[in-house]
Amino acid sequence: MLLLHSLCKRFRPDAEPLFSGVSLAIKPGECVAIMGESGVGKSTLLNCIAGLETSDGGRIELEGQRIDMLDDDAWALVRRKRYGFVFQAFHILPHLNLADNVALPLWLLDIDTATARARAQKMLDAVGLGGRALDAPNKLSGGELQRVAIARALVHRPAVVLADEPTGNLDPDRAGEVLALLIDTVREVGAVGILVTHSRLAAAQTDRVLQLRRDGLHSFDVTGA
């Protein structure tokens, strides 16, 4: 389980908080969408959850362990082992084939090459690209590249998957297909999924939709006007 308790973020000590009172508990296999106005701090919140930015109050717990007070080296290890990331920009390395792109998180964990490639192949099979493991990224469409990014985010079996506008560069049909794949895979592996999106259609596919405001997270009805 991932637990956020009263997180606060400000950019200067004397400034008003960007957000405060952010509390959330997410169980394994659950995917939550976070929406909100531009500039309210959705991406910043993801960065705080990942330890890429420091919060200015509150705490973060992962699987019962407080992690927000970790030093940089410890945070880096948590991210490498326990987090997976999917971004709007695919960040697929052009000089590596698909299998090696997916295997990269495993190599960073010093998993042997044979095991890493076998697990990468299994993840590519899961996202429907098993027959293209040796292809170069420049042979793929945007939707296919995002499938590779999902495989890479989940290959090391993370506890938390953070997705920041993962379908923002895709057409609506591809976006729905890719998002469904992401959510289904998060549920299948029992990870915690947090999706930041502006799309009500995307948010509606998740288990819960929350709106980030300056005073915290609030339940949000994406079917309303």
CORSUL-V318784 format. One record per helix or strand of 3 or more residues. SS is the DSSP state (~ for helix, > for strand). FROM is the first residue (numbers start at 1). LEN is the number of residues. If there is no record, write none. Layout:
ss->SS from->FROM len->LEN
ss->SS from->FROM len->LEN
//
This chain:
ss->> from->2 len->8
ss->> from->19 len->8
ss->> from->31 len->5
ss->~ from->42 len->8
ss->> from->59 len->4
ss->~ from->72 len->11
ss->> from->83 len->5
ss->~ from->98 len->11
ss->~ from->113 len->14
ss->~ from->130 len->3
ss->~ from->137 len->3
ss->~ from->142 len->13
ss->> from->160 len->5
ss->~ from->172 len->18
ss->> from->192 len->5
ss->~ from->200 len->4
ss->> from->208 len->6
ss->> from->216 len->4
//
